[in-house]
Amino acid sequence: MEGPSGAWYDEAAGPVVRPYALTGGRTHYDGGVEFDLVALIVAVDPASSGDDSVKLPASSWSPEPEHDMILELCRTPLSVAEIASDLELPLGVVRVLLGDLLDHSLIQVRRPAPVAQFPGERVLKEVIDGIRAL
């Protein structure tokens, strides 16, 4: 069962590639950063930063197509959950791929606001009452 691109393909399931093949057998990211489901990921644009240090290092690492797809999606900030959904990849795989991109300074991770910074229930009820009064 070979598809038009020459890759293995199953009509019902789509491309037959195991998740561990996309991550080189890695199951989690060991870089010390937790990719929360709601953490926002944004691609770094080296041209707009004016910083020439944000480039791929002269190492043997070359991004996989999935890395490129993540960078394309993250031109505008997206949550980790949205990236996994858009790429139709398991969350664990997306976290490993994001770790690769973070290691090479190709993305930024923006943490969600702590719950303590959200307004309390009383404030929200007052806002709703104020809107109803209009």
QUIVEN-V203186 format. One record per backbone hydrogen bond with DSSP energy under -0.5 kcal/mol. CO is the residue of the C=O (numbers start at 1). NH is the residue of the N-H. If there is no record, write none. Layout:
[[CO:NH] [CO:NH]]
This chain:
[[1:9] [3:6] [7:3] [8:16] [10:14] [14:10] [15:17] [18:21] [18:22] [19:22] [19:23] [20:25] [23:26] [33:35] [34:36] [36:39] [37:81] [39:80] [40:110] [41:78] [42:108] [44:46] [45:48] [45:49] [46:50] [50:52] [51:54] [53:55] [57:59] [64:67] [64:68] [65:69] [66:70] [67:71] [68:72] [69:73] [70:74] [72:75] [73:76] [74:43] [78:41] [79:83] [80:84] [81:85] [82:86] [83:87] [84:88] [84:89] [90:94] [91:95] [92:96] [93:97] [94:98] [95:99] [96:100] [97:101] [98:102] [99:103] [100:104] [101:106] [101:107] [102:105] [106:44] [108:42] [108:110] [109:111] [110:40] [114:117] [115:118] [120:124] [121:125] [122:126] [123:127] [124:128] [125:129] [126:130] [127:131] [128:132] [129:133] [130:134] [131:134]]
